[in-house]
């Protein structure tokens, strides 16, 4: 093929592989379950100290496990704006003693406490999610879910195919916009590489992307059928086995969350919805 | 091994059957090449044998089909439609299927996982899988790709991995639907060799293919690589010729060419009615005189993509009335050059001239409207042309699309979409037309239609640049050739001089037999090749066909 396919480097050469983090060596189902449990535990405190302490510990552990700064920054960039909106809403909507007036709205002490706590919780859960997502190998995840979470063979295959389609989506979006820009009449673009941004063209490009992607997904579904997906009991080439490391990970993550909460409670810093009257 | 009796297939809402009474018997270990015009139902036949039609692709079916001892379709009662009796997935335990698009067949993130997945789903013991993955990758010459991510493979590599995924399951029947259609010559030759090795007495293969020279050349000694038996499908899937390959290509070559089917060069020459090439009357090629003014000029173009320099100091002047072909293997920078010429890619260097229209390799990515007519009229309407509708009508007629003017562009066939892409950009009066692989995967009829259109655009005074791996297209249509390797210009000059220089072989593009013979003839390759093509079609007559 002349043009590199969506998702490929222009010359089709292999991209360098990222270094496997310590988290990537753990069983994906255990990692996901641990993330879920920690997130549920974090629903209890509403003070800023608990999520702040855990965020510092998370960043330190992630760096020790060779998670790049760029991954951590991505978590902050992705969830930061949402955290700020949570903070802003809570500052001026919670009952409590007034501490300031901003643009005609009253900021309360409970609003500051809860808003900061919920915003930091958002950043913490977002950072954990991004770190986990960046470390998960999709094939290991599906194999693990198949074995430990009883995910069916068809569901497993569909998840992996969907991952392939999503992986190609950004490059395909650019390709479609380039292809449609090549149809435009009129003078040559003043800046090379600048693609049109009119809403009309973006909508048309989005529709084309949808059709092209659906068609690829349909073809992949046929391919999976012709590879025997769902024709009977399947085996697993790389079976997911639980090890002591998985137990340690779960125990350390959940235990640390509980211990931090307990220590802060003893210090009188832990607040819950009950204690703040929310 | 394959038994098909009175097979009829009709798509939903269609008035006619796409297959209207196909009969076929294939013995165990037999290798069969299926030929026929576009729309004759070749792919539908293969997809029915695989169980895809009507299980994944909706259709009404009649007749009976049995493959590898499994009943695929059986009548549900006298005169009533047939129903599937084995699921596609169960059939896949004995039947392997390979289609033309590697990107639709690679479903997992890494090569090893891709090849192993078919074994997992067929319940092969986990302890055997590693060895069988290695064996399958080795068989297709892809052992070195085992640790690669599938998203980083080239088309040829991807297709060989997809073939390995099929072969790893050791299917008794192999259904191959144009497996080399979208590959460059090196990729196509690699897949053809892998398929040659995958044949053998224990496996039955059914091959639908346009690029017969590549398969022929994969045989021992560079010839004889085609399957031993040919079945020709006529209109609506009826078998009109069936027999040993040499006999059928010899007897029905002219008819096949007239249907729009590619032939191996030796068969094409024989079908033209000439004993040797010198006996063929060369088609007149109009003198193109001196090159016109430069409409678009690029000097010292440098392009970086993915952190790599993919174009390194390339210069090109696109002149009125000239067709310039840009050739080279994957990764040589051809598509980047086209995008840079069109102003769609940031590039260092100088590009002077007006806006260039660009026809891409995958025409469906360029579609903007909901009907074919609106698609063609979109450009002139956006430019505010008062005669937009009249120009659209003229373009629809010129490219043979009037009959489908009200159709959804996404539902057209590949050949129709390609003509639509050409119609949509040429209707806008761009002085320069750039085309990326305009003939990829096309049958002979669509190929010629594209070639004539591109030449016509130059003859009406536009400048045309076409990026292609198709050296025969270059020889017939181009005036000049730019050869790229690793982003640099390896050669640039008049077409015959470059083709004779041997530089293409150095760039990984060996001359196909037809071009080699036409160059050796000495009367002008373009005229000789067009002459053979015309004589072959003239000689074709339905009366000459018979089992």
HADDOCK unambig.tbl for C-alpha pairs under 7 A between the chains (distance, minus, plus):
assign (segid A and resid 1 and name CA) (segid B and resid 155 and name CA) 5.31 0.50 0.50
assign (segid A and resid 1 and name CA) (segid B and resid 182 and name CA) 6.02 0.50 0.50
assign (segid A and resid 1 and name CA) (segid B and resid 183 and name CA) 5.17 0.50 0.50
assign (segid A and resid 1 and name CA) (segid B and resid 184 and name CA) 5.71 0.50 0.50
assign (segid A and resid 1 and name CA) (segid B and resid 330 and name CA) 6.50 0.50 0.50
assign (segid A and resid 2 and name CA) (segid B and resid 330 and name CA) 5.52 0.50 0.50
assign (segid A and resid 2 and name CA) (segid B and resid 335 and name CA) 6.43 0.50 0.50
assign (segid A and resid 3 and name CA) (segid B and resid 335 and name CA) 5.72 0.50 0.50
assign (segid A and resid 7 and name CA) (segid B and resid 151 and name CA) 5.78 0.50 0.50
assign (segid A and resid 8 and name CA) (segid B and resid 151 and name CA) 5.25 0.50 0.50
assign (segid A and resid 8 and name CA) (segid B and resid 152 and name CA) 4.63 0.50 0.50
assign (segid A and resid 9 and name CA) (segid B and resid 152 and name CA) 6.15 0.50 0.50
assign (segid A and resid 9 and name CA) (segid B and resid 306 and name CA) 6.16 0.50 0.50
assign (segid A and resid 10 and name CA) (segid B and resid 305 and name CA) 6.63 0.50 0.50
assign (segid A and resid 10 and name CA) (segid B and resid 306 and name CA) 6.88 0.50 0.50
assign (segid A and resid 10 and name CA) (segid B and resid 331 and name CA) 6.43 0.50 0.50
assign (segid A and resid 11 and name CA) (segid B and resid 330 and name CA) 6.67 0.50 0.50
assign (segid A and resid 11 and name CA) (segid B and resid 331 and name CA) 4.20 0.50 0.50
assign (segid A and resid 12 and name CA) (segid B and resid 152 and name CA) 4.91 0.50 0.50
assign (segid A and resid 12 and name CA) (segid B and resid 153 and name CA) 5.11 0.50 0.50
assign (segid A and resid 12 and name CA) (segid B and resid 154 and name CA) 4.86 0.50 0.50
assign (segid A and resid 13 and name CA) (segid B and resid 152 and name CA) 5.68 0.50 0.50
assign (segid A and resid 13 and name CA) (segid B and resid 153 and name CA) 6.70 0.50 0.50
assign (segid A and resid 14 and name CA) (segid B and resid 148 and name CA) 6.35 0.50 0.50
assign (segid A and resid 14 and name CA) (segid B and resid 149 and name CA) 6.98 0.50 0.50
assign (segid A and resid 14 and name CA) (segid B and resid 152 and name CA) 5.21 0.50 0.50
assign (segid A and resid 160 and name CA) (segid B and resid 107 and name CA) 6.83 0.50 0.50
assign (segid A and resid 160 and name CA) (segid B and resid 108 and name CA) 5.95 0.50 0.50
assign (segid A and resid 161 and name CA) (segid B and resid 107 and name CA) 4.88 0.50 0.50
assign (segid A and resid 161 and name CA) (segid B and resid 108 and name CA) 6.26 0.50 0.50
assign (segid A and resid 164 and name CA) (segid B and resid 107 and name CA) 6.22 0.50 0.50
assign (segid A and resid 164 and name CA) (segid B and resid 108 and name CA) 6.45 0.50 0.50
assign (segid A and resid 164 and name CA) (segid B and resid 109 and name CA) 6.55 0.50 0.50
assign (segid A and resid 176 and name CA) (segid B and resid 365 and name CA) 5.17 0.50 0.50
assign (segid A and resid 176 and name CA) (segid B and resid 366 and name CA) 6.61 0.50 0.50
assign (segid A and resid 178 and name CA) (segid B and resid 344 and name CA) 6.30 0.50 0.50
assign (segid A and resid 179 and name CA) (segid B and resid 360 and name CA) 6.74 0.50 0.50
assign (segid A and resid 179 and name CA) (segid B and resid 365 and name CA) 6.11 0.50 0.50
assign (segid A and resid 179 and name CA) (segid B and resid 366 and name CA) 4.97 0.50 0.50
assign (segid A and resid 180 and name CA) (segid B and resid 366 and name CA) 4.89 0.50 0.50
assign (segid A and resid 182 and name CA) (segid B and resid 342 and name CA) 6.98 0.50 0.50
assign (segid A and resid 182 and name CA) (segid B and resid 357 and name CA) 5.71 0.50 0.50
assign (segid A and resid 182 and name CA) (segid B and resid 358 and name CA) 5.30 0.50 0.50
assign (segid A and resid 183 and name CA) (segid B and resid 357 and name CA) 6.24 0.50 0.50
assign (segid A and resid 183 and name CA) (segid B and resid 358 and name CA) 6.98 0.50 0.50
assign (segid A and resid 183 and name CA) (segid B and resid 379 and name CA) 6.80 0.50 0.50
assign (segid A and resid 183 and name CA) (segid B and resid 425 and name CA) 6.12 0.50 0.50
assign (segid A and resid 184 and name CA) (segid B and resid 379 and name CA) 6.41 0.50 0.50
assign (segid A and resid 185 and name CA) (segid B and resid 379 and name CA) 6.08 0.50 0.50
assign (segid A and resid 185 and name CA) (segid B and resid 383 and name CA) 5.92 0.50 0.50
assign (segid A and resid 185 and name CA) (segid B and resid 428 and name CA) 6.52 0.50 0.50
assign (segid A and resid 186 and name CA) (segid B and resid 355 and name CA) 6.86 0.50 0.50
assign (segid A and resid 186 and name CA) (segid B and resid 383 and name CA) 6.86 0.50 0.50
assign (segid A and resid 187 and name CA) (segid B and resid 354 and name CA) 6.13 0.50 0.50
assign (segid A and resid 187 and name CA) (segid B and resid 355 and name CA) 5.43 0.50 0.50
assign (segid A and resid 188 and name CA) (segid B and resid 354 and name CA) 5.44 0.50 0.50
assign (segid A and resid 188 and name CA) (segid B and resid 355 and name CA) 4.12 0.50 0.50
assign (segid A and resid 189 and name CA) (segid B and resid 343 and name CA) 6.27 0.50 0.50
assign (segid A and resid 192 and name CA) (segid B and resid 343 and name CA) 4.69 0.50 0.50
assign (segid A and resid 192 and name CA) (segid B and resid 344 and name CA) 5.75 0.50 0.50
assign (segid A and resid 192 and name CA) (segid B and resid 345 and name CA) 5.67 0.50 0.50
assign (segid A and resid 192 and name CA) (segid B and resid 346 and name CA) 4.82 0.50 0.50
assign (segid A and resid 192 and name CA) (segid B and resid 347 and name CA) 6.95 0.50 0.50
assign (segid A and resid 193 and name CA) (segid B and resid 343 and name CA) 5.89 0.50 0.50
assign (segid A and resid 193 and name CA) (segid B and resid 344 and name CA) 4.17 0.50 0.50
assign (segid A and resid 193 and name CA) (segid B and resid 345 and name CA) 3.95 0.50 0.50
assign (segid A and resid 193 and name CA) (segid B and resid 346 and name CA) 4.61 0.50 0.50
assign (segid A and resid 194 and name CA) (segid B and resid 344 and name CA) 6.62 0.50 0.50
assign (segid A and resid 204 and name CA) (segid B and resid 368 and name CA) 5.85 0.50 0.50
assign (segid A and resid 208 and name CA) (segid B and resid 365 and name CA) 6.48 0.50 0.50
assign (segid A and resid 208 and name CA) (segid B and resid 367 and name CA) 6.82 0.50 0.50
assign (segid A and resid 216 and name CA) (segid B and resid 104 and name CA) 5.88 0.50 0.50
assign (segid A and resid 219 and name CA) (segid B and resid 104 and name CA) 5.61 0.50 0.50
assign (segid A and resid 220 and name CA) (segid B and resid 104 and name CA) 5.22 0.50 0.50
assign (segid A and resid 220 and name CA) (segid B and resid 105 and name CA) 6.00 0.50 0.50
assign (segid A and resid 220 and name CA) (segid B and resid 107 and name CA) 6.51 0.50 0.50
assign (segid A and resid 222 and name CA) (segid B and resid 56 and name CA) 6.66 0.50 0.50
assign (segid A and resid 223 and name CA) (segid B and resid 105 and name CA) 5.76 0.50 0.50
assign (segid A and resid 225 and name CA) (segid B and resid 88 and name CA) 5.98 0.50 0.50
assign (segid A and resid 225 and name CA) (segid B and resid 89 and name CA) 4.95 0.50 0.50
assign (segid A and resid 226 and name CA) (segid B and resid 88 and name CA) 6.13 0.50 0.50
assign (segid A and resid 226 and name CA) (segid B and resid 89 and name CA) 5.68 0.50 0.50
assign (segid A and resid 226 and name CA) (segid B and resid 92 and name CA) 5.21 0.50 0.50
assign (segid A and resid 226 and name CA) (segid B and resid 96 and name CA) 6.96 0.50 0.50
assign (segid A and resid 226 and name CA) (segid B and resid 97 and name CA) 6.54 0.50 0.50
assign (segid A and resid 227 and name CA) (segid B and resid 89 and name CA) 6.69 0.50 0.50
assign (segid A and resid 227 and name CA) (segid B and resid 92 and name CA) 5.88 0.50 0.50
assign (segid A and resid 227 and name CA) (segid B and resid 118 and name CA) 5.00 0.50 0.50
assign (segid A and resid 228 and name CA) (segid B and resid 89 and name CA) 4.01 0.50 0.50
assign (segid A and resid 228 and name CA) (segid B and resid 90 and name CA) 6.16 0.50 0.50
assign (segid A and resid 228 and name CA) (segid B and resid 92 and name CA) 5.12 0.50 0.50
assign (segid A and resid 228 and name CA) (segid B and resid 93 and name CA) 6.37 0.50 0.50
assign (segid A and resid 228 and name CA) (segid B and resid 118 and name CA) 6.43 0.50 0.50
assign (segid A and resid 228 and name CA) (segid B and resid 121 and name CA) 5.63 0.50 0.50
assign (segid A and resid 228 and name CA) (segid B and resid 122 and name CA) 5.96 0.50 0.50
assign (segid A and resid 229 and name CA) (segid B and resid 89 and name CA) 5.85 0.50 0.50
assign (segid A and resid 229 and name CA) (segid B and resid 121 and name CA) 5.21 0.50 0.50
assign (segid A and resid 230 and name CA) (segid B and resid 89 and name CA) 6.51 0.50 0.50
assign (segid A and resid 230 and name CA) (segid B and resid 121 and name CA) 6.72 0.50 0.50
assign (segid A and resid 231 and name CA) (segid B and resid 89 and name CA) 5.06 0.50 0.50
assign (segid A and resid 231 and name CA) (segid B and resid 90 and name CA) 5.07 0.50 0.50
assign (segid A and resid 231 and name CA) (segid B and resid 121 and name CA) 6.93 0.50 0.50
assign (segid A and resid 231 and name CA) (segid B and resid 122 and name CA) 6.83 0.50 0.50
assign (segid A and resid 232 and name CA) (segid B and resid 122 and name CA) 6.98 0.50 0.50
assign (segid A and resid 233 and name CA) (segid B and resid 123 and name CA) 5.98 0.50 0.50
assign (segid A and resid 234 and name CA) (segid B and resid 120 and name CA) 5.30 0.50 0.50
assign (segid A and resid 234 and name CA) (segid B and resid 121 and name CA) 4.70 0.50 0.50
assign (segid A and resid 234 and name CA) (segid B and resid 122 and name CA) 6.21 0.50 0.50
assign (segid A and resid 234 and name CA) (segid B and resid 123 and name CA) 4.46 0.50 0.50
assign (segid A and resid 235 and name CA) (segid B and resid 120 and name CA) 4.70 0.50 0.50
assign (segid A and resid 235 and name CA) (segid B and resid 121 and name CA) 6.67 0.50 0.50
assign (segid A and resid 235 and name CA) (segid B and resid 123 and name CA) 5.09 0.50 0.50
assign (segid A and resid 235 and name CA) (segid B and resid 124 and name CA) 6.44 0.50 0.50
assign (segid A and resid 235 and name CA) (segid B and resid 125 and name CA) 6.31 0.50 0.50
assign (segid A and resid 235 and name CA) (segid B and resid 126 and name CA) 6.05 0.50 0.50
assign (segid A and resid 236 and name CA) (segid B and resid 120 and name CA) 5.65 0.50 0.50
assign (segid A and resid 236 and name CA) (segid B and resid 126 and name CA) 5.97 0.50 0.50
assign (segid A and resid 237 and name CA) (segid B and resid 116 and name CA) 6.79 0.50 0.50
assign (segid A and resid 237 and name CA) (segid B and resid 120 and name CA) 6.47 0.50 0.50
assign (segid A and resid 237 and name CA) (segid B and resid 126 and name CA) 5.00 0.50 0.50
assign (segid A and resid 237 and name CA) (segid B and resid 129 and name CA) 6.36 0.50 0.50
